[in-house]
Amino acid sequence: MRRSAEQLAVGRAASGTSDTSRAAAAPKKHGVPPSPVPDVDAEQLLRSQGLHGTADPAALLTNLRKLPGVRQQGVLDNAAAVAAHLLSPAVGLTAQQAGQLLERCPELFSWPPEQRAAVLFGEMLSAEVTAAAAAACFMAYPEAVTRTTLAPGLAEVATILAHSEDRDSSLGGRRPKVAAAQRTMAALLTQRPSAVMLICQSAGYLQQRAAELQQAGFTTAQVAGLAWDLPDMLCTDGAAKVASRAAVLQQELGMSLAVVVSLVAKRKPRWLSNSVATLRARASALAEGFGQAAAAGMLIKRLYVVACDPMVWRRNLCVMAAFGVADPRAVLRQCPYLLLHDHAAPTFVQRRLMLQRCTQLTAAQLYEQHPRWLYHRKVPDLAQRLQFVEHCGSDMRQLMVYVLFEPLKDLLPAVGASQAEWEAWAAVNPPAACPLYRWAQQAAAEEAARLAATLPPELAQRERRLHSLTQRKQQAA
């Protein structure tokens, strides 16, 4: 067994395990014997590299123990040279970054730098990825350091992203958040370090996945959009995933493959990760509850509705009916985002009660006339804003758009107040201490029992379980 005197402090006494006991505990294997596992003092290892205090020795030791013995010995033999290379001007990592990299990716340090670290960092730097961003990529996906080269994947992803477009007819002419010219491979890895898993694929694999997505109906620009926003679609069989989900939505909601492809390319829905069985059950429930065409329209407006537990929106329909809403389903069809919220949840009830009190509208009027008001602003922040408008003596209903949707810099002129006046008032009326917020908390607790009494037995029982779970979580916190 090779040892490095500068990097290895024998830990037999500290580990409390003798060679004899280890040999007795080791399972007997036939064929090639396993690599010997050296004893490592992780803290001494960090100190010997000048990286003491930059990483957690316990976490480093845990990750070291996951490596085969030959690779652990490789760390002891090569870590000094690798660390020196990473800290050199050629790469330029800080000691903190190098220490964290050693902790998360010890295998990178188990080879001579010219065989692994210099190659991988050199390829990343040549692709205009900064050293810090490259290190973040490897720490986000440590398996990347097991590759001998990333060059083919880097080149192929750059080719795919080169087809990015600023506008896409399926996006209704809206500009994406990141312009096409800025959708470079380096920008992708900097913004989303875990996307390095995409770079780890071979060029042929990526080409095959891109071709399959195009055969499923995606344009080259849409494939580029998926690589930017949903890189896992090109790491797995994304085309088959889209096709299977599209078949469900076709059967349950009457949506064509072209429409589903457009939705996936446009908004990257989270239900792509749902199982086919779950998606089918939820899409079927929507069609049954709202009608097939209406449910499809709701999904196009708000993709996440098909990921919502049907028990939640069924309970919401009962809650709205209890408040005298004439057609609860029409409200949810008009504003499907409301379907995603639990209308009996404490924060939702608090928000509604505050809006009712300050606008003198009934619950039914809020639902039917201003459904979007019911899910904007965190409750403490909303309470503070409402109370300030009341303090200024302004008309609450006319200013509700400013209260709910506009930044503070636009709300203040609307109520005739200055920044200094706001700061002085807010200092003695912080959000969580506003009398309106405290009133809403008490009133919502009192209304919870009344709401539960309006629910059918099966929904009321589920509500009690959810309330009990919420209480346990709050107590545990």
Secondary structure, DSSP 8 states (H G I E B T S, - for coil): ----TTT----HHHHT--HHHHHHHS---SSS---------HHHHHHHTT-TTSS-HHHHHHHHHTS-HHHHHHHHHHHHHHHHHHHSTTT---HHHHHHHHHH-GGGGGS-GGGTHHHHHHHHHHTT--HHHHHHHHHH-GGGGG-S--HHHHHHHHHHHTT--S--GGGTT---SS-GGG--HHHHHHH-GGGHHHHTS-HHHHHHHHHHHHHTT--HHHHHHHHHH-THHHHTTHHHHHHHHHHHHHHHH---HHHHHHHHHHH--GGGGS-HHHHHHHHHHHHHHH-HHHHHHHHHH-GGGGGS-HHHHHHHHHHHHHTT-S-HHHHHHH-GGGGGS-TTSHHHHHHHHHHHHHHT--HHHHHHH-GGGGG-S-HHHHHHHHHHHHHHT--TTTTHHHHHHS-HHHHHHHHT--HHHHHHHHHHS-GGG-HHHHHHHHHHHHHHHHHHHHS-HHHHHHHHHHHHHHHHHHHH-
